């Protein structure tokens, strides 16, 4: 049985996400820590709006898996301001258009897991997933082995999506 799939960015993430700029351990929110740094490309932040950001998922279900988040640390959807909710919706539109142009998916899974009981891996900071899907993207690996293969390095996918996202947002 195959239990290991090569994904080098995961090791970098696991080794560093609890460290601040000085290398000290911290238990801060992983998303807030990324937003506090001025390293958007390294942190795979595709876009920062007034109150919302678009970021690549470091544990992607599929190539191009992104997340939309309020920049403000908030866990509950009902605590979003009207402006944050509106910008989140607008970013979803831009993100889907950019993913269509960058990766040519056949469809999408879009949604939120609100709270740990609902499956949120990082429940303390609200985030919405957009997962591109292709006809036949469930191949023999997940069916036989429970393993998913991401065929393109995450930084290459980041560059493709960022280029298309810039075009969508500037319209």
PyMOL CGO cylinders between C-alpha atoms (Angstrom):
from pymol import cmd
from pymol.cgo import CYLINDER

trace = [
    CYLINDER, 0.00, 0.00, 0.00, 1.29, 3.46, -0.94, 0.3, 1, 1, 1, 1, 1, 1,
    CYLINDER, 1.29, 3.46, -0.94, 1.13, 5.77, 2.07, 0.3, 1, 1, 1, 1, 1, 1,
    CYLINDER, 1.13, 5.77, 2.07, 3.39, 8.64, 1.04, 0.3, 1, 1, 1, 1, 1, 1,
    CYLINDER, 3.39, 8.64, 1.04, 2.95, 11.16, -1.77, 0.3, 1, 1, 1, 1, 1, 1,
    CYLINDER, 2.95, 11.16, -1.77, 5.67, 13.73, -2.49, 0.3, 1, 1, 1, 1, 1, 1,
    CYLINDER, 5.67, 13.73, -2.49, 4.53, 17.24, -1.49, 0.3, 1, 1, 1, 1, 1, 1,
    CYLINDER, 4.53, 17.24, -1.49, 7.60, 19.18, -0.32, 0.3, 1, 1, 1, 1, 1, 1,
    CYLINDER, 7.60, 19.18, -0.32, 5.74, 22.35, 0.61, 0.3, 1, 1, 1, 1, 1, 1,
    CYLINDER, 5.74, 22.35, 0.61, 3.90, 20.47, 3.37, 0.3, 1, 1, 1, 1, 1, 1,
    CYLINDER, 3.90, 20.47, 3.37, 7.14, 19.85, 5.26, 0.3, 1, 1, 1, 1, 1, 1,
    CYLINDER, 7.14, 19.85, 5.26, 8.06, 23.51, 5.04, 0.3, 1, 1, 1, 1, 1, 1,
    CYLINDER, 8.06, 23.51, 5.04, 4.61, 24.44, 6.33, 0.3, 1, 1, 1, 1, 1, 1,
    CYLINDER, 4.61, 24.44, 6.33, 4.60, 21.98, 9.22, 0.3, 1, 1, 1, 1, 1, 1,
    CYLINDER, 4.60, 21.98, 9.22, 8.12, 23.02, 10.26, 0.3, 1, 1, 1, 1, 1, 1,
    CYLINDER, 8.12, 23.02, 10.26, 7.44, 26.74, 10.22, 0.3, 1, 1, 1, 1, 1, 1,
    CYLINDER, 7.44, 26.74, 10.22, 3.84, 27.74, 10.83, 0.3, 1, 1, 1, 1, 1, 1,
    CYLINDER, 3.84, 27.74, 10.83, 4.18, 27.98, 14.61, 0.3, 1, 1, 1, 1, 1, 1,
    CYLINDER, 4.18, 27.98, 14.61, 7.22, 30.28, 14.35, 0.3, 1, 1, 1, 1, 1, 1,
    CYLINDER, 7.22, 30.28, 14.35, 7.25, 34.05, 14.18, 0.3, 1, 1, 1, 1, 1, 1,
    CYLINDER, 7.25, 34.05, 14.18, 9.64, 36.17, 12.08, 0.3, 1, 1, 1, 1, 1, 1,
    CYLINDER, 9.64, 36.17, 12.08, 12.37, 35.71, 14.70, 0.3, 1, 1, 1, 1, 1, 1,
    CYLINDER, 12.37, 35.71, 14.70, 11.93, 31.93, 14.62, 0.3, 1, 1, 1, 1, 1, 1,
    CYLINDER, 11.93, 31.93, 14.62, 10.24, 31.81, 18.04, 0.3, 1, 1, 1, 1, 1, 1,
    CYLINDER, 10.24, 31.81, 18.04, 7.40, 29.34, 18.60, 0.3, 1, 1, 1, 1, 1, 1,
    CYLINDER, 7.40, 29.34, 18.60, 3.93, 30.86, 18.78, 0.3, 1, 1, 1, 1, 1, 1,
    CYLINDER, 3.93, 30.86, 18.78, 0.40, 29.50, 18.92, 0.3, 1, 1, 1, 1, 1, 1,
    CYLINDER, 0.40, 29.50, 18.92, -1.18, 32.32, 16.93, 0.3, 1, 1, 1, 1, 1, 1,
    CYLINDER, -1.18, 32.32, 16.93, -3.70, 31.70, 14.18, 0.3, 1, 1, 1, 1, 1, 1,
    CYLINDER, -3.70, 31.70, 14.18, -1.89, 30.41, 11.09, 0.3, 1, 1, 1, 1, 1, 1,
    CYLINDER, -1.89, 30.41, 11.09, -3.88, 32.73, 8.82, 0.3, 1, 1, 1, 1, 1, 1,
    CYLINDER, -3.88, 32.73, 8.82, -3.33, 35.82, 10.98, 0.3, 1, 1, 1, 1, 1, 1,
    CYLINDER, -3.33, 35.82, 10.98, 0.39, 35.02, 11.17, 0.3, 1, 1, 1, 1, 1, 1,
    CYLINDER, 0.39, 35.02, 11.17, 0.57, 34.90, 7.36, 0.3, 1, 1, 1, 1, 1, 1,
    CYLINDER, 0.57, 34.90, 7.36, -1.38, 38.15, 7.00, 0.3, 1, 1, 1, 1, 1, 1,
    CYLINDER, -1.38, 38.15, 7.00, 0.98, 39.89, 9.45, 0.3, 1, 1, 1, 1, 1, 1,
    CYLINDER, 0.98, 39.89, 9.45, 4.01, 39.07, 7.31, 0.3, 1, 1, 1, 1, 1, 1,
    CYLINDER, 4.01, 39.07, 7.31, 4.97, 40.93, 4.17, 0.3, 1, 1, 1, 1, 1, 1,
    CYLINDER, 4.97, 40.93, 4.17, 5.67, 37.70, 2.23, 0.3, 1, 1, 1, 1, 1, 1,
    CYLINDER, 5.67, 37.70, 2.23, 2.52, 37.11, 0.20, 0.3, 1, 1, 1, 1, 1, 1,
    CYLINDER, 2.52, 37.11, 0.20, 4.16, 34.96, -2.50, 0.3, 1, 1, 1, 1, 1, 1,
    CYLINDER, 4.16, 34.96, -2.50, 5.93, 32.78, 0.09, 0.3, 1, 1, 1, 1, 1, 1,
    CYLINDER, 5.93, 32.78, 0.09, 2.68, 32.45, 2.04, 0.3, 1, 1, 1, 1, 1, 1,
    CYLINDER, 2.68, 32.45, 2.04, 0.69, 31.79, -1.14, 0.3, 1, 1, 1, 1, 1, 1,
    CYLINDER, 0.69, 31.79, -1.14, -1.58, 34.78, -0.58, 0.3, 1, 1, 1, 1, 1, 1,
    CYLINDER, -1.58, 34.78, -0.58, -3.07, 35.46, -3.99, 0.3, 1, 1, 1, 1, 1, 1,
    CYLINDER, -3.07, 35.46, -3.99, -4.98, 38.63, -3.16, 0.3, 1, 1, 1, 1, 1, 1,
    CYLINDER, -4.98, 38.63, -3.16, -5.55, 41.08, -0.31, 0.3, 1, 1, 1, 1, 1, 1,
    CYLINDER, -5.55, 41.08, -0.31, -8.63, 43.26, -0.47, 0.3, 1, 1, 1, 1, 1, 1,
    CYLINDER, -8.63, 43.26, -0.47, -9.86, 45.82, 2.02, 0.3, 1, 1, 1, 1, 1, 1,
    CYLINDER, -9.86, 45.82, 2.02, -11.15, 43.14, 4.39, 0.3, 1, 1, 1, 1, 1, 1,
    CYLINDER, -11.15, 43.14, 4.39, -10.80, 39.81, 2.58, 0.3, 1, 1, 1, 1, 1, 1,
    CYLINDER, -10.80, 39.81, 2.58, -7.95, 37.70, 1.22, 0.3, 1, 1, 1, 1, 1, 1,
    CYLINDER, -7.95, 37.70, 1.22, -7.58, 34.78, -1.19, 0.3, 1, 1, 1, 1, 1, 1,
    CYLINDER, -7.58, 34.78, -1.19, -4.96, 32.18, -0.28, 0.3, 1, 1, 1, 1, 1, 1,
    CYLINDER, -4.96, 32.18, -0.28, -3.85, 28.81, -1.65, 0.3, 1, 1, 1, 1, 1, 1,
    CYLINDER, -3.85, 28.81, -1.65, -4.61, 25.80, 0.54, 0.3, 1, 1, 1, 1, 1, 1,
    CYLINDER, -4.61, 25.80, 0.54, -1.38, 24.08, 1.63, 0.3, 1, 1, 1, 1, 1, 1,
    CYLINDER, -1.38, 24.08, 1.63, -3.30, 20.83, 2.05, 0.3, 1, 1, 1, 1, 1, 1,
    CYLINDER, -3.30, 20.83, 2.05, -5.16, 20.85, -1.28, 0.3, 1, 1, 1, 1, 1, 1,
    CYLINDER, -5.16, 20.85, -1.28, -7.92, 18.41, -2.09, 0.3, 1, 1, 1, 1, 1, 1,
    CYLINDER, -7.92, 18.41, -2.09, -7.17, 19.13, -5.75, 0.3, 1, 1, 1, 1, 1, 1,
    CYLINDER, -7.17, 19.13, -5.75, -4.80, 21.28, -7.79, 0.3, 1, 1, 1, 1, 1, 1,
    CYLINDER, -4.80, 21.28, -7.79, -5.82, 24.94, -7.43, 0.3, 1, 1, 1, 1, 1, 1,
    CYLINDER, -5.82, 24.94, -7.43, -7.65, 24.52, -4.10, 0.3, 1, 1, 1, 1, 1, 1,
    CYLINDER, -7.65, 24.52, -4.10, -7.97, 28.04, -2.67, 0.3, 1, 1, 1, 1, 1, 1,
    CYLINDER, -7.97, 28.04, -2.67, -9.59, 29.64, 0.34, 0.3, 1, 1, 1, 1, 1, 1,
    CYLINDER, -9.59, 29.64, 0.34, -11.34, 32.97, 0.86, 0.3, 1, 1, 1, 1, 1, 1,
    CYLINDER, -11.34, 32.97, 0.86, -10.97, 34.54, 4.31, 0.3, 1, 1, 1, 1, 1, 1,
    CYLINDER, -10.97, 34.54, 4.31, -11.75, 37.71, 6.17, 0.3, 1, 1, 1, 1, 1, 1,
    CYLINDER, -11.75, 37.71, 6.17, -8.46, 39.33, 7.12, 0.3, 1, 1, 1, 1, 1, 1,
    CYLINDER, -8.46, 39.33, 7.12, -9.87, 40.11, 10.55, 0.3, 1, 1, 1, 1, 1, 1,
    CYLINDER, -9.87, 40.11, 10.55, -9.66, 37.18, 12.95, 0.3, 1, 1, 1, 1, 1, 1,
    CYLINDER, -9.66, 37.18, 12.95, -13.25, 35.98, 13.24, 0.3, 1, 1, 1, 1, 1, 1,
    CYLINDER, -13.25, 35.98, 13.24, -14.58, 32.44, 13.64, 0.3, 1, 1, 1, 1, 1, 1,
    CYLINDER, -14.58, 32.44, 13.64, -18.31, 32.87, 13.15, 0.3, 1, 1, 1, 1, 1, 1,
    CYLINDER, -18.31, 32.87, 13.15, -19.98, 33.77, 9.86, 0.3, 1, 1, 1, 1, 1, 1,
    CYLINDER, -19.98, 33.77, 9.86, -22.67, 35.85, 11.59, 0.3, 1, 1, 1, 1, 1, 1,
    CYLINDER, -22.67, 35.85, 11.59, -19.96, 38.09, 13.08, 0.3, 1, 1, 1, 1, 1, 1,
    CYLINDER, -19.96, 38.09, 13.08, -18.82, 39.31, 9.66, 0.3, 1, 1, 1, 1, 1, 1,
    CYLINDER, -18.82, 39.31, 9.66, -19.65, 42.93, 8.94, 0.3, 1, 1, 1, 1, 1, 1,
    CYLINDER, -19.65, 42.93, 8.94, -21.86, 43.64, 5.95, 0.3, 1, 1, 1, 1, 1, 1,
    CYLINDER, -21.86, 43.64, 5.95, -18.80, 44.96, 4.10, 0.3, 1, 1, 1, 1, 1, 1,
    CYLINDER, -18.80, 44.96, 4.10, -16.75, 41.84, 4.89, 0.3, 1, 1, 1, 1, 1, 1,
    CYLINDER, -16.75, 41.84, 4.89, -19.56, 39.55, 3.71, 0.3, 1, 1, 1, 1, 1, 1,
    CYLINDER, -19.56, 39.55, 3.71, -20.00, 41.57, 0.52, 0.3, 1, 1, 1, 1, 1, 1,
    CYLINDER, -20.00, 41.57, 0.52, -16.27, 41.54, -0.27, 0.3, 1, 1, 1, 1, 1, 1,
    CYLINDER, -16.27, 41.54, -0.27, -16.12, 37.80, 0.46, 0.3, 1, 1, 1, 1, 1, 1,
    CYLINDER, -16.12, 37.80, 0.46, -18.90, 37.23, -2.10, 0.3, 1, 1, 1, 1, 1, 1,
    CYLINDER, -18.90, 37.23, -2.10, -17.20, 39.47, -4.69, 0.3, 1, 1, 1, 1, 1, 1,
    CYLINDER, -17.20, 39.47, -4.69, -13.87, 37.67, -4.17, 0.3, 1, 1, 1, 1, 1, 1,
    CYLINDER, -13.87, 37.67, -4.17, -15.62, 34.34, -4.72, 0.3, 1, 1, 1, 1, 1, 1,
    CYLINDER, -15.62, 34.34, -4.72, -16.77, 35.57, -8.13, 0.3, 1, 1, 1, 1, 1, 1,
    CYLINDER, -16.77, 35.57, -8.13, -13.27, 36.80, -9.09, 0.3, 1, 1, 1, 1, 1, 1,
    CYLINDER, -13.27, 36.80, -9.09, -11.63, 33.64, -7.78, 0.3, 1, 1, 1, 1, 1, 1,
    CYLINDER, -11.63, 33.64, -7.78, -13.89, 31.28, -9.73, 0.3, 1, 1, 1, 1, 1, 1,
    CYLINDER, -13.89, 31.28, -9.73, -13.39, 33.26, -12.94, 0.3, 1, 1, 1, 1, 1, 1,
    CYLINDER, -13.39, 33.26, -12.94, -9.60, 33.22, -12.42, 0.3, 1, 1, 1, 1, 1, 1,
    CYLINDER, -9.60, 33.22, -12.42, -9.56, 29.48, -11.70, 0.3, 1, 1, 1, 1, 1, 1,
    CYLINDER, -9.56, 29.48, -11.70, -11.58, 28.82, -14.86, 0.3, 1, 1, 1, 1, 1, 1,
    CYLINDER, -11.58, 28.82, -14.86, -9.07, 30.74, -16.96, 0.3, 1, 1, 1, 1, 1, 1,
    CYLINDER, -9.07, 30.74, -16.96, -5.96, 29.39, -15.23, 0.3, 1, 1, 1, 1, 1, 1,
    CYLINDER, -5.96, 29.39, -15.23, -6.83, 25.70, -14.85, 0.3, 1, 1, 1, 1, 1, 1,
    CYLINDER, -6.83, 25.70, -14.85, -9.87, 24.92, -17.05, 0.3, 1, 1, 1, 1, 1, 1,
    CYLINDER, -9.87, 24.92, -17.05, -11.81, 22.87, -14.48, 0.3, 1, 1, 1, 1, 1, 1,
    CYLINDER, -11.81, 22.87, -14.48, -15.13, 21.20, -15.32, 0.3, 1, 1, 1, 1, 1, 1,
    CYLINDER, -15.13, 21.20, -15.32, -16.74, 22.29, -12.03, 0.3, 1, 1, 1, 1, 1, 1,
    CYLINDER, -16.74, 22.29, -12.03, -16.15, 23.37, -8.43, 0.3, 1, 1, 1, 1, 1, 1,
    CYLINDER, -16.15, 23.37, -8.43, -16.87, 22.43, -4.86, 0.3, 1, 1, 1, 1, 1, 1,
    CYLINDER, -16.87, 22.43, -4.86, -17.49, 25.63, -2.86, 0.3, 1, 1, 1, 1, 1, 1,
    CYLINDER, -17.49, 25.63, -2.86, -18.24, 25.79, 0.83, 0.3, 1, 1, 1, 1, 1, 1,
    CYLINDER, -18.24, 25.79, 0.83, -17.48, 26.41, 4.48, 0.3, 1, 1, 1, 1, 1, 1,
    CYLINDER, -17.48, 26.41, 4.48, -17.15, 24.10, 7.44, 0.3, 1, 1, 1, 1, 1, 1,
    CYLINDER, -17.15, 24.10, 7.44, -18.38, 26.29, 10.30, 0.3, 1, 1, 1, 1, 1, 1,
    CYLINDER, -18.38, 26.29, 10.30, -16.88, 25.03, 13.56, 0.3, 1, 1, 1, 1, 1, 1,
    CYLINDER, -16.88, 25.03, 13.56, -14.78, 22.01, 14.47, 0.3, 1, 1, 1, 1, 1, 1,
    CYLINDER, -14.78, 22.01, 14.47, -17.87, 19.80, 14.74, 0.3, 1, 1, 1, 1, 1, 1,
    CYLINDER, -17.87, 19.80, 14.74, -18.63, 20.58, 11.09, 0.3, 1, 1, 1, 1, 1, 1,
    CYLINDER, -18.63, 20.58, 11.09, -15.14, 19.58, 9.98, 0.3, 1, 1, 1, 1, 1, 1,
    CYLINDER, -15.14, 19.58, 9.98, -13.26, 22.90, 10.08, 0.3, 1, 1, 1, 1, 1, 1,
    CYLINDER, -13.26, 22.90, 10.08, -9.56, 22.12, 10.42, 0.3, 1, 1, 1, 1, 1, 1,
    CYLINDER, -9.56, 22.12, 10.42, -8.85, 25.69, 11.52, 0.3, 1, 1, 1, 1, 1, 1,
    CYLINDER, -8.85, 25.69, 11.52, -12.12, 26.58, 13.23, 0.3, 1, 1, 1, 1, 1, 1,
    CYLINDER, -12.12, 26.58, 13.23, -10.86, 29.76, 14.89, 0.3, 1, 1, 1, 1, 1, 1,
    CYLINDER, -10.86, 29.76, 14.89, -10.60, 31.68, 11.60, 0.3, 1, 1, 1, 1, 1, 1,
    CYLINDER, -10.60, 31.68, 11.60, -13.51, 31.59, 9.16, 0.3, 1, 1, 1, 1, 1, 1,
    CYLINDER, -13.51, 31.59, 9.16, -12.57, 30.44, 5.66, 0.3, 1, 1, 1, 1, 1, 1,
    CYLINDER, -12.57, 30.44, 5.66, -14.38, 29.27, 2.54, 0.3, 1, 1, 1, 1, 1, 1,
    CYLINDER, -14.38, 29.27, 2.54, -12.97, 26.61, 0.23, 0.3, 1, 1, 1, 1, 1, 1,
    CYLINDER, -12.97, 26.61, 0.23, -13.08, 26.65, -3.57, 0.3, 1, 1, 1, 1, 1, 1,
    CYLINDER, -13.08, 26.65, -3.57, -11.92, 23.34, -5.01, 0.3, 1, 1, 1, 1, 1, 1,
    CYLINDER, -11.92, 23.34, -5.01, -11.61, 22.98, -8.80, 0.3, 1, 1, 1, 1, 1, 1,
    CYLINDER, -11.61, 22.98, -8.80, -12.90, 19.65, -10.13, 0.3, 1, 1, 1, 1, 1, 1,
    CYLINDER, -12.90, 19.65, -10.13, -12.37, 17.85, -13.42, 0.3, 1, 1, 1, 1, 1, 1,
    CYLINDER, -12.37, 17.85, -13.42, -14.42, 15.07, -14.95, 0.3, 1, 1, 1, 1, 1, 1,
    CYLINDER, -14.42, 15.07, -14.95, -12.70, 11.86, -13.90, 0.3, 1, 1, 1, 1, 1, 1,
    CYLINDER, -12.70, 11.86, -13.90, -10.46, 13.50, -11.27, 0.3, 1, 1, 1, 1, 1, 1,
    CYLINDER, -10.46, 13.50, -11.27, -11.16, 10.64, -8.90, 0.3, 1, 1, 1, 1, 1, 1,
    CYLINDER, -11.16, 10.64, -8.90, -8.76, 8.12, -10.36, 0.3, 1, 1, 1, 1, 1, 1,
    CYLINDER, -8.76, 8.12, -10.36, -7.45, 4.84, -9.02, 0.3, 1, 1, 1, 1, 1, 1,
    CYLINDER, -7.45, 4.84, -9.02, -5.21, 6.39, -6.32, 0.3, 1, 1, 1, 1, 1, 1,
    CYLINDER, -5.21, 6.39, -6.32, -7.94, 7.70, -3.97, 0.3, 1, 1, 1, 1, 1, 1,
    CYLINDER, -7.94, 7.70, -3.97, -10.23, 4.78, -4.76, 0.3, 1, 1, 1, 1, 1, 1,
    CYLINDER, -10.23, 4.78, -4.76, -7.66, 2.05, -4.04, 0.3, 1, 1, 1, 1, 1, 1,
    CYLINDER, -7.66, 2.05, -4.04, -5.29, 3.78, -1.66, 0.3, 1, 1, 1, 1, 1, 1,
    CYLINDER, -5.29, 3.78, -1.66, -7.04, 6.77, -0.16, 0.3, 1, 1, 1, 1, 1, 1,
    CYLINDER, -7.04, 6.77, -0.16, -4.28, 8.99, -1.61, 0.3, 1, 1, 1, 1, 1, 1,
    CYLINDER, -4.28, 8.99, -1.61, -4.74, 12.03, -3.83, 0.3, 1, 1, 1, 1, 1, 1,
    CYLINDER, -4.74, 12.03, -3.83, -2.06, 13.10, -6.31, 0.3, 1, 1, 1, 1, 1, 1,
    CYLINDER, -2.06, 13.10, -6.31, -1.47, 16.78, -6.96, 0.3, 1, 1, 1, 1, 1, 1,
    CYLINDER, -1.47, 16.78, -6.96, 0.34, 16.83, -10.27, 0.3, 1, 1, 1, 1, 1, 1,
    CYLINDER, 0.34, 16.83, -10.27, 1.71, 20.37, -10.28, 0.3, 1, 1, 1, 1, 1, 1,
    CYLINDER, 1.71, 20.37, -10.28, 3.91, 22.15, -7.73, 0.3, 1, 1, 1, 1, 1, 1,
    CYLINDER, 3.91, 22.15, -7.73, 1.84, 24.53, -5.63, 0.3, 1, 1, 1, 1, 1, 1,
    CYLINDER, 1.84, 24.53, -5.63, 4.02, 27.56, -6.52, 0.3, 1, 1, 1, 1, 1, 1,
    CYLINDER, 4.02, 27.56, -6.52, 3.49, 26.98, -10.24, 0.3, 1, 1, 1, 1, 1, 1,
    CYLINDER, 3.49, 26.98, -10.24, -0.26, 26.78, -9.69, 0.3, 1, 1, 1, 1, 1, 1,
    CYLINDER, -0.26, 26.78, -9.69, -0.03, 29.94, -7.54, 0.3, 1, 1, 1, 1, 1, 1,
    CYLINDER, -0.03, 29.94, -7.54, 1.60, 31.84, -10.42, 0.3, 1, 1, 1, 1, 1, 1,
    CYLINDER, 1.60, 31.84, -10.42, -1.08, 30.76, -12.90, 0.3, 1, 1, 1, 1, 1, 1,
    CYLINDER, -1.08, 30.76, -12.90, -3.97, 31.69, -10.63, 0.3, 1, 1, 1, 1, 1, 1,
    CYLINDER, -3.97, 31.69, -10.63, -2.39, 34.99, -9.51, 0.3, 1, 1, 1, 1, 1, 1,
    CYLINDER, -2.39, 34.99, -9.51, -1.93, 36.08, -13.14, 0.3, 1, 1, 1, 1, 1, 1,
    CYLINDER, -1.93, 36.08, -13.14, -5.56, 35.35, -14.00, 0.3, 1, 1, 1, 1, 1, 1,
    CYLINDER, -5.56, 35.35, -14.00, -6.85, 36.81, -10.72, 0.3, 1, 1, 1, 1, 1, 1,
    CYLINDER, -6.85, 36.81, -10.72, -5.10, 40.13, -11.40, 0.3, 1, 1, 1, 1, 1, 1,
    CYLINDER, -5.10, 40.13, -11.40, -6.93, 40.33, -14.74, 0.3, 1, 1, 1, 1, 1, 1,
    CYLINDER, -6.93, 40.33, -14.74, -10.31, 39.56, -13.15, 0.3, 1, 1, 1, 1, 1, 1,
    CYLINDER, -10.31, 39.56, -13.15, -9.98, 42.03, -10.30, 0.3, 1, 1, 1, 1, 1, 1,
    CYLINDER, -9.98, 42.03, -10.30, -8.79, 44.86, -12.56, 0.3, 1, 1, 1, 1, 1, 1,
    CYLINDER, -8.79, 44.86, -12.56, -11.95, 44.59, -14.70, 0.3, 1, 1, 1, 1, 1, 1,
]
cmd.load_cgo(trace, "trace")
